Amino acid sequence: MLNENNAMMVPDQYGQIVYNRSVFSAIARNVVEETEKVEVAETSKLFSSSHITLIEDGKLYISIPVRIAYNANVSDVCTGLQSRIFETISYMTDYKPEDIEIQVVGFIF
């Protein structure tokens, strides 16, 4: 039996596809790594695949800690990341996240 906090079932035309929460974490991490002037804050105690993604009551919540370049507009970078993570997860899994939180925990100098 699947633990509701570890996997998400998405109906498909042939049945159901079950995504583990680490899939959503990997997608979010890849989006951050492909974006200029930002990186995942791996040295942060907040970083762990179990802390990035939370599935609760059939809803997906993502919270990812990042470091942003000192000369970048923090608001624009965070808004762009949220948008790209939402679009990528929606495109790759046909599921729309409920909430995407970008935590700025430091800067890149």
C-alpha positions as CSV (number, residue, x, y, z in Angstrom):
1,M,0.0,0.0,0.0
2,L,1.3,3.4,-0.9
3,N,2.0,6.0,1.8
4,E,0.1,9.1,0.9
5,N,3.0,11.3,2.1
6,N,5.5,9.6,-0.3
7,A,3.7,9.3,-3.6
8,M,1.2,11.0,-5.9
9,M,-1.2,9.2,-8.1
10,V,-2.1,10.9,-11.4
11,P,-4.8,9.3,-13.6
12,D,-3.8,8.5,-17.1
13,Q,-5.9,7.3,-20.1
14,Y,-4.6,3.7,-19.4
15,G,-4.7,3.7,-15.6
16,Q,-2.8,5.6,-13.0
17,I,0.8,6.8,-12.8
18,V,2.4,6.9,-9.4
19,Y,5.1,9.5,-8.8
20,N,7.4,9.3,-5.8
21,R,8.0,12.7,-4.2
22,S,11.7,12.4,-5.1
23,V,10.7,12.7,-8.8
24,F,9.2,16.2,-8.0
25,S,12.3,17.1,-6.0
26,A,14.6,16.1,-8.9
27,I,12.5,18.2,-11.4
28,A,12.6,21.3,-9.2
29,R,16.4,20.8,-8.6
30,N,17.1,20.5,-12.3
31,V,15.2,23.7,-13.0
32,V,17.2,25.6,-10.5
33,E,20.5,24.1,-11.8
34,E,19.6,25.2,-15.4
35,T,18.8,28.8,-14.3
36,E,21.6,31.4,-14.3
37,K,22.5,33.4,-11.2
38,V,21.0,30.8,-8.8
39,E,22.0,27.5,-7.3
40,V,20.6,25.0,-4.9
41,A,21.9,25.6,-1.3
42,E,23.2,22.1,-0.7
43,T,25.2,23.1,2.3
44,S,22.0,24.2,4.0
45,K,20.5,22.0,6.7
46,L,17.2,22.6,4.9
47,F,18.4,20.7,1.8
48,S,17.1,17.1,1.6
49,S,14.8,15.5,-0.9
50,S,12.5,14.8,2.1
51,H,12.4,18.6,2.9
52,I,11.9,19.8,-0.7
53,T,8.7,18.0,-1.5
54,L,5.7,17.4,0.7
55,I,2.6,15.5,-0.5
56,E,-0.4,16.1,1.8
57,D,-4.0,15.3,1.2
58,G,-3.3,14.8,-2.5
59,K,-1.7,18.2,-2.9
60,L,2.0,18.8,-3.8
61,Y,4.0,21.4,-1.9
62,I,7.6,22.3,-2.9
63,S,10.0,24.3,-0.8
64,I,13.5,24.6,-2.2
65,P,16.5,26.5,-0.6
66,V,18.6,28.5,-3.0
67,R,21.5,30.9,-3.2
68,I,21.2,33.9,-5.6
69,A,23.9,36.0,-7.2
70,Y,24.5,39.2,-5.3
71,N,23.9,41.3,-8.4
72,A,20.6,39.7,-9.4
73,N,17.1,41.0,-8.6
74,V,15.9,38.6,-5.9
75,S,12.2,39.1,-6.6
76,D,12.6,38.5,-10.4
77,V,14.7,35.4,-9.9
78,C,12.3,33.9,-7.4
79,T,9.2,34.7,-9.5
80,G,10.9,33.2,-12.6
81,L,11.9,30.1,-10.7
82,Q,8.4,29.5,-9.4
83,S,7.0,29.9,-12.8
84,R,9.5,27.6,-14.5
85,I,9.2,24.9,-11.8
86,F,5.4,25.0,-12.0
87,E,5.5,24.8,-15.9
88,T,8.1,22.0,-15.9
89,I,6.3,19.8,-13.3
90,S,2.9,20.4,-15.1
91,Y,4.4,19.5,-18.5
92,M,6.4,16.4,-17.3
93,T,3.8,14.9,-14.9
94,D,0.4,16.5,-15.9
95,Y,0.1,17.5,-12.2
96,K,0.0,21.1,-11.0
97,P,1.7,21.9,-7.7
98,E,-0.4,23.6,-5.0
99,D,2.5,25.8,-3.7
100,I,6.1,26.5,-4.7
101,E,8.2,28.2,-2.1
102,I,11.6,29.6,-2.9
103,Q,13.7,30.1,0.2
104,V,16.7,32.4,-0.3
105,V,19.2,31.2,2.3
106,G,22.3,33.0,0.9
107,F,24.0,34.8,-1.9
108,I,26.7,33.9,-4.5
109,F,29.6,36.4,-4.5
